[in-house]
Amino acid sequence: PRPGELKSWRVKIIRGSSVFTTSVENTQPPEALKDVLTRLETFSKNELGIWAISYSADDLVAMSGESERSADAKWDERDVAYGNRFLALKSYEEAIFYLDTVNPKPDNFDALLEKRDKARAELENYYKERRFEADRAINLSDWPTAKQALRVLCDAIPDSKDSRYQEASAKLLDVEARLKEKGRGKKGGR
C-alpha cells in the first residue's frame, strides 16, 4: 500500500463450528503469521490451482495468446520434427488452462478448443500408425525396422512420464537387446 493507506493481513480458520480469526493492521505482522500466510499462499497456488488470482484477466489472456502462438508454430511444423505434434498439443492445453478462470471467455476460445481437439486426435492417430508399424516389425522379427519405428515413437511422445513413451521405450530396449544378441551370434559363427 501507499503511505497513509491501511495495511492489513487477515487469516480466518473455520474448523467445524469454531471460527478463529487473526488480523494485523498498520504494523508488520509477526514472523509466525508471515510464515503461515506464505505457506497458505504457496499451497493455494500449487495444490488448489488458484495461482491465477495473482494475474489480471488481461494478463491471462495475453499468456494464453502466447501459448497459442507457440502451439500454432509447432503445429505448422508437425512434419519437421516427430515431437512437434505432442508439443503443439501441450501448448494448446496450456493456452486453455490460462483461460480457465477468465470470464467471459475470449472470442477465440471455441477455436482454441477445436485446435486442441484436432491436435489430440492427430497425435493419437499418428501414434497408433507408428505403433502398428513397430509391432508388425517385431512380429516379423525385422529388428532394424522395429528399432527405427520405436525410436520415432519415443521422439513423437517426448515425455518420459507418458505411458505411451514408457511402452515404446521398453520395447525399444528389448529390440536393441535382440539386435545385440543377433550381432554377437554372427560374430561367433564366423
C-alpha positions, 0 to 999 in steps of 0.5 A, spaced: 500 500 500 501 507 499 503 511 505 497 513 509 493 507 506 491 501 511 495 495 511 492 489 513 493 481 513 487 477 515 487 469 516 480 466 518 480 458 520 473 455 520 474 448 523 467 445 524 463 450 528 469 454 531 471 460 527 478 463 529 480 469 526 487 473 526 488 480 523 494 485 523 493 492 521 498 498 520 504 494 523 508 488 520 505 482 522 509 477 526 514 472 523 509 466 525 503 469 521 508 471 515 510 464 515 503 461 515 500 466 510 506 464 505 505 457 506 497 458 505 499 462 499 504 457 496 499 451 497 493 455 494 497 456 488 500 449 487 495 444 490 488 448 489 490 451 482 488 458 484 495 461 482 491 465 477 488 470 482 495 473 482 494 475 474 489 480 471 484 477 466 488 481 461 494 478 463 491 471 462 489 472 456 495 475 453 499 468 456 494 464 453 495 468 446 502 466 447 501 459 448 497 459 442 502 462 438 507 457 440 502 451 439 500 454 432 508 454 430 509 447 432 503 445 429 505 448 422 511 444 423 508 437 425 512 434 419 519 437 421 520 434 427 516 427 430 515 431 437 512 437 434 505 434 434 505 432 442 508 439 443 503 443 439 498 439 443 501 441 450 501 448 448 494 448 446 492 445 453 496 450 456 493 456 452 486 453 455 488 452 462 490 460 462 483 461 460 480 457 465 478 462 470 477 468 465 470 470 464 467 471 459 471 467 455 475 470 449 472 470 442 477 465 440 476 460 445 471 455 441 477 455 436 482 454 441 478 448 443 477 445 436 485 446 435 486 442 441 481 437 439 484 436 432 491 436 435 489 430 440 486 426 435 492 427 430 497 425 435 493 419 437 492 417 430 499 418 428 501 414 434 497 408 433 500 408 425 507 408 428 505 403 433 502 398 428 508 399 424 513 397 430 509 391 432 508 388 425 516 389 425 517 385 431 512 380 429 516 379 423 522 379 427 525 385 422 529 388 428 532 394 424 525 396 422 522 395 429 528 399 432 527 405 427 519 405 428 520 405 436 525 410 436 520 415 432 515 413 437 519 415 443 521 422 439 513 423 437 511 422 445 517 426 448 515 425 455 518 420 459 512 420 464 507 418 458 505 411 458 505 411 451 513 413 451 514 408 457 511 402 452 515 404 446 521 405 450 521 398 453 520 395 447 525 399 444 530 396 449 528 389 448 529 390 440 536 393 441 537 387 446 535 382 440 539 386 435 545 385 440 544 378 441 543 377 433 550 381 432 554 377 437 551 370 434 554 372 427 560 374 430 561 367 433 559 363 427 564 366 423 
